[in-house]
Amino acid sequence: MNNELPKTKIDERTGIEYHLEGDYYIPNLSMPKQEKITLNKYGRMRLKYLKEYKKADYTIMLMD
């Protein structure tokens, strides 16, 4: 009897492909390419302010 797990697996319900690492299946996910943004003067000033005074909040606000 062969107890070896398949190296890749596709979930029929979601369509996500998984690969085997050790005893776990890890999803093969990738982020879509994001365009590079450039901040103008006031954008840079706001970013500086957020980094100085809103330590944990500025990363969440930038992602919106």
Order of alpha helices (4+ residues) and beta strands (2+ residues): beta-beta-beta-alpha-alpha
